[in-house]
């Protein structure tokens, strides 16, 4: 009987060790790595880069990284034959900040930037995978993002005095961001919390310019990018509300949040979530 009890104790201990070993052997969560593509529908070199961004976004976590994609369409191509409907001067300004950060003579397309630390021609798949794998080894903060439609737009009741019935307000998205365990910010630098609305499954039939006659597809197109707060320590939080525009396809929208140093341009935390509670 005593020998049986000893054996049972040993078996229980072995089972306990086995369970602990199994828990410890689980792979760590993939590190979120922000991949920005500066592109334009007016640029004939850009479609391969757009396709690469789509592949990077759709791929399963590779090399310990989860790609958080931002397709930013610049506006300096708009005067050269085709106006890109997704372009914005704000993205051109953002790219110019990177040009100064990387000591480039000028901005160019297609350009890919990984976590604010590496830049290269946006269609270079090998360079992208190397930069993503390297960025995944760098310490990042832990970020949680919650996003949902705050309500469904309803028409206002009644009419303005002497005027027509008031139009319905657009639906809005409530976004809350929290981050902790941020790595130290460089001395003399500051870090902003940014939120982007991205849209997948977009396509355009280009009628003029370098891509005339082509149908272009895009993923992770940035529809809105705004700074909503500042991270002044190892933990921070912020909230915002974003109005949903009529031409946004709600079933393809995502919210991306990240923390970026102002001067160094390094991104130290990021996360993305699909919108839920779509009206």
Helices and strands as residue ranges (DSSP letters): H 2-24, E 31-39, H 46-58, E 65-73, H 89-101, E 111-114, E 118-121, H 125-135, E 142-149, E 172-180, E 191-199, E 202-205, E 215-218, E 221-231, E 236-243, G 250-252, E 253-261, E 267-274
